[in-house]
Amino acid sequence: MSERKITETEILNRVYNATDHEALMSAYRDWADQYDSDLLDRFGYVAHVATAKALHEALGGSTDARILDAGCGTGLVGEELVKLGYRHIDALDYSADMLAQAARKGIYGERMQADMKHRLPVDDDAYDAVVCTGTFTYGHVTGDAFDELVRIVRPGGVIVFTIREGAYEEYGYRRRMLDLETAGAWELVSFYDTPYQLEEGNTCKMCSYRVPYRA
Ligand SMILES: C[S@@+](CC[C@H](N)C(=O)[O-])C[C@H]1O[C@@H](n2cnc3c(N)ncnc32)[C@H](O)[C@@H]1O
């Protein structure tokens, strides 16, 4: 591990108060090699474990599922999925530095550097499931990105993601989730509050949806 460039508090401020995409990516560039130890040892991050469990339940334990870990970061969710027996996991993130950390773990198949605010470089119906933890939050990706997740998951497949407490209403996620449900684009499987970082005492919404079969 290289020498620390910035404190945990400073990096969190930069990540959650980034005013534009470049500022956010610059923050992740400076954080990438310390991200896992900060999250796990300092902040008591548990959302990656909870998301893997929620996905496992939504998939009914089908460990041959083809999964995309969107906003994969350093691969903490992927590692949990591997522990549960999943073997076909691709990774997508906009930060080359976070993707490089994920690559070192040797758990992902394809690794894509892509922006979730735009059309993804993925075919329609390509995945049985998409998982996305910690990326629907302050200063990151808005609910407009849900449409692309629906497009790339096959009918009958599932989408499981977290939304940080507070951001859920404030950033319009709730409205977009309900609109997609009303439009029949996805069906709610489960929705509950769960701890995000134990040491920080914060929570997230754990959201699971199924893409319906077409008539
Ligand atoms: C808080 S980290 C979560 C990483 C991982 N899922 C986890 O649970 O540890 C958020 C990730 O979202 C990525 N991200 C932020 N904005 C993005 C965007 N527009 N497109 C793709 N990835 C993005 C960041 O690079 C970062 O790796």
The ligand as a Tripos MOL2 file, in Angstrom:
@<TRIPOS>MOLECULE
LIG
   27    29     1     0     0
SMALL
NO_CHARGES

@<TRIPOS>ATOM
      1 C1        -18.9370    4.2950   -3.0780 C.3       1 LIG1
      2 S1        -18.1810    3.5100   -4.4480 S.3       1 LIG1
      3 C2        -18.9670    1.8990   -4.3570 C.3       1 LIG1
      4 C3        -18.0940    0.8250   -4.9440 C.3       1 LIG1
      5 C4        -18.5640   -0.6200   -4.6930 C.3       1 LIG1
      6 N1        -19.8070   -0.9130   -5.3530 N.3       1 LIG1
      7 C5        -18.6540   -0.9210   -3.2120 C.2       1 LIG1
      8 O1        -19.7300   -1.3180   -2.7420 O.co2     1 LIG1
      9 O2        -17.6280   -0.7940   -2.5370 O.co2     1 LIG1
     10 C6        -19.0010    4.2350   -5.8460 C.3       1 LIG1
     11 C7        -18.4080    3.8500   -7.1960 C.3       1 LIG1
     12 O3        -19.2280    4.4330   -8.2270 O.3       1 LIG1
     13 C8        -18.3810    4.8210   -9.2910 C.3       1 LIG1
     14 N2        -19.0770    5.8430  -10.0860 N.ar      1 LIG1
     15 C9        -19.4140    7.0990   -9.7050 C.ar      1 LIG1
     16 N3        -20.0390    7.7330  -10.7110 N.ar      1 LIG1
     17 C10       -20.0960    6.8450  -11.7460 C.ar      1 LIG1
     18 C11       -20.6230    6.9140  -13.0640 C.ar      1 LIG1
     19 N4        -21.2120    8.0150  -13.5200 N.pl3     1 LIG1
     20 N5        -20.5240    5.8190  -13.8480 N.ar      1 LIG1
     21 C12       -19.9260    4.6890  -13.3990 C.ar      1 LIG1
     22 N6        -19.4010    4.5700  -12.1630 N.ar      1 LIG1
     23 C13       -19.4850    5.6320  -11.3460 C.ar      1 LIG1
     24 C14       -17.1310    5.3410   -8.5940 C.3       1 LIG1
     25 O4        -16.0260    5.3780   -9.4750 O.3       1 LIG1
     26 C15       -16.9830    4.3450   -7.4420 C.3       1 LIG1
     27 O5        -16.1570    3.2810   -7.7960 O.3       1 LIG1
@<TRIPOS>BOND
     1     1     2 1
     2     2     3 1
     3     2    10 1
     4     3     4 1
     5     4     5 1
     6     5     6 1
     7     5     7 1
     8     7     8 2
     9     7     9 1
    10    10    11 1
    11    11    12 1
    12    11    26 1
    13    12    13 1
    14    13    14 1
    15    13    24 1
    16    14    15 ar
    17    14    23 ar
    18    15    16 ar
    19    16    17 ar
    20    17    18 ar
    21    17    23 ar
    22    18    19 1
    23    18    20 ar
    24    20    21 ar
    25    21    22 ar
    26    22    23 ar
    27    24    25 1
    28    24    26 1
    29    26    27 1
@<TRIPOS>SUBSTRUCTURE
     1 LIG1         1 GROUP 0 **** ****
